[in-house]
Amino acid sequence: MTYWKQTIDYYEKNGDEFFRTTVGVNMEENYRPFLDLIPPGGSILDAGSGSGRDSLYFMNKGYQVTAIDASPTLVKMSSALTGMDVKLIRFDEIEFEEEFDGIWACASLLHVPRQELSTVLLKLAMALKPSGVLYASFKYGDSEEMKNGRFFNSMDEDSLRKQIKNISPLQVLTTWKTTDVRQDRQSEHWLNAIVQKS
């Protein structure tokens, strides 16, 4: 699983810059449809928590948050930001069972190759309570590539639905396309999806 090591190495080397450029990004447009499906005070897994920005937002709204990331540097930074004990866990190491009302995977599953994504999605489905929801976002497209030291699995609506179709506990509730809100990235587009466990 070389892609894990290369991508984690990227975040280890570039953690400060990644934190600085992402921690202040306003994700309100994407929080709303996700949180509309989570009960008040519900439990959320921030899967690939990065800077800790989203975990902090959810905590401040009264949700019970568990955060994980595969980068030791980002685990330290997000723990410092949130005051939480962020866990150093990769997607392939997840072993939660029916613990969460929702899973937030913002720009994190895009680092998992398609041949392994089904296994990871099954692990995430197991971590959800019945009728729980998963939010995931991917760079918009239909390709897999190493770019500047990171692996990217870009998805469009069709490729995502094909991926989810083979995972029986999950069904796609909704998808929508957004433009990157960072000022220097406004030419980049994202596929956002909410998937529900039956």
C-alpha positions in Angstrom: 0.0 0.0 0.0 2.6 2.5 -1.2 0.0 5.2 -1.8 -0.7 5.3 2.0 2.9 6.0 2.8 3.5 8.6 0.0 0.3 10.5 0.9 1.0 10.4 4.6 4.6 11.5 4.0 3.2 14.5 2.0 1.2 15.6 5.0 4.1 15.1 7.3 6.3 17.4 5.2 3.6 19.9 4.4 1.4 19.8 7.5 2.0 23.4 8.5 1.0 24.8 5.1 -2.0 22.4 4.9 -3.2 23.5 8.3 -2.8 27.2 7.5 -4.6 27.0 4.2 -7.5 24.8 5.4 -8.3 25.7 9.0 -10.2 28.9 8.2 -12.2 27.6 5.2 -15.9 28.2 5.5 -17.7 24.8 4.9 -21.2 25.9 6.0 -22.7 25.1 2.6 -21.7 21.4 3.1 -22.4 21.2 6.9 -26.1 22.0 6.6 -27.3 19.1 4.5 -25.3 16.7 6.6 -26.3 18.0 10.0 -30.0 18.1 9.0 -29.8 14.3 9.1 -28.0 14.0 12.5 -30.0 14.1 15.7 -29.3 17.0 18.1 -26.2 16.1 20.2 -25.7 13.0 18.0 -22.4 11.2 17.5 -20.1 12.1 14.6 -16.9 10.5 13.3 -14.6 13.0 11.6 -12.8 10.5 9.3 -9.6 12.2 8.1 -10.0 15.3 10.3 -7.0 17.2 8.9 -6.7 20.6 10.6 -9.6 19.8 13.0 -11.7 22.6 11.5 -14.8 20.5 11.1 -14.5 18.6 14.4 -14.3 22.0 16.2 -17.4 23.2 14.3 -19.4 20.1 15.2 -18.3 20.2 18.9 -19.3 23.9 19.1 -22.8 22.9 17.8 -23.2 20.3 20.6 -22.4 17.1 18.8 -20.3 14.2 20.3 -17.2 14.1 18.0 -14.6 11.4 17.5 -11.8 12.4 15.1 -9.2 10.3 13.3 -6.4 11.0 10.9 -3.5 9.0 9.4 -0.9 11.8 9.7 0.8 12.1 13.1 1.5 15.8 12.4 -2.1 16.6 11.6 -3.3 14.6 14.6 -1.1 16.8 16.9 -2.3 20.0 15.2 -6.0 19.1 15.2 -5.7 17.9 18.9 -4.3 21.3 19.8 -7.0 23.2 17.9 -9.9 21.2 19.3 -8.7 20.1 22.7 -9.7 16.5 21.7 -7.7 13.3 21.8 -7.6 12.9 18.0 -6.7 9.3 17.1 -4.0 8.2 14.8 -5.9 5.7 12.6 -5.9 5.0 8.9 -9.1 4.1 7.1 -8.0 0.4 6.7 -7.6 0.3 10.5 -11.1 1.4 11.4 -12.9 -1.0 13.7 -15.9 0.9 15.1 -19.3 -0.9 15.2 -22.6 1.0 15.1 -21.2 3.9 17.1 -22.0 6.9 15.0 -25.1 8.8 13.7 -22.9 10.3 11.0 -19.5 10.1 9.5 -17.9 13.2 8.0 -15.2 12.4 5.4 -14.4 15.7 3.8 -11.7 15.4 1.1 -10.2 12.3 2.8 -11.6 9.3 1.0 -10.3 10.8 -2.2 -6.9 9.4 -1.1 -8.1 5.8 -1.2 -7.8 3.9 -4.6 -11.0 2.5 -6.0 -9.9 -1.1 -5.7 -9.6 -0.6 -1.9 -12.5 1.9 -1.5 -15.2 -0.7 -1.2 -13.4 -2.3 1.8 -13.1 1.1 3.4 -16.7 2.0 2.8 -17.8 -1.3 4.3 -15.8 -0.5 7.4 -17.4 3.0 7.6 -20.9 1.4 7.1 -20.2 -0.9 10.0 -19.3 2.1 12.1 -22.6 3.8 11.4 -25.7 3.1 13.4 -28.8 1.9 11.4 -30.0 4.8 9.2 -26.8 6.7 9.9 -25.3 8.9 7.2 -21.9 9.4 5.6 -20.8 12.6 4.0 -17.9 12.3 1.5 -16.3 14.7 -0.9 -14.0 14.0 -3.9 -12.3 16.2 -6.4 -14.7 16.2 -9.4 -13.7 13.9 -12.2 -13.2 10.3 -13.1 -9.6 9.4 -12.6 -6.9 8.0 -10.3 -3.5 9.6 -10.1 -0.4 10.5 -8.0 -0.1 14.3 -8.0 2.6 16.2 -6.2 3.2 13.4 -3.8 -0.4 12.6 -3.0 -2.7 9.9 -4.4 -6.1 11.2 -5.7 -9.2 9.3 -6.6 -11.5 11.8 -8.4 -15.1 10.9 -8.7 -18.2 12.1 -10.6 -21.8 11.1 -10.0 -21.7 8.0 -12.1 -18.4 6.6 -10.7 -19.5 7.2 -7.2 -22.9 5.5 -7.7 -21.1 2.5 -9.3 -18.8 2.3 -6.3 -21.7 2.4 -3.8 -23.9 0.1 -5.7 -21.9 -3.0 -4.7 -22.0 -2.1 -1.0 -25.4 -3.5 0.1 -25.8 -1.5 3.4 -25.3 1.8 1.7 -27.4 3.9 -0.7 -26.7 7.3 -2.2 -29.2 9.9 -0.8 -28.0 13.0 -2.7 -25.0 14.4 -4.6 -24.1 18.0 -5.4 -21.2 19.8 -7.1 -19.4 22.7 -5.5 -16.6 25.1 -6.4 -13.5 25.2 -4.1 -14.0 28.1 -1.7 -10.3 28.8 -1.3 -9.4 31.9 -3.2 -6.5 30.3 -5.2 -8.5 27.2 -6.0 -11.8 28.5 -7.5 -11.2 26.6 -10.8 -11.4 23.3 -8.9 -14.7 21.5 -8.5 -15.9 19.0 -5.9 -18.4 16.2 -5.8 -20.2 16.0 -2.5 -22.3 13.1 -1.5 -24.5 11.9 1.4 -24.9 8.1 1.7 -27.2 6.4 4.1 -26.9 3.0 5.8 -30.1 0.9 5.5 
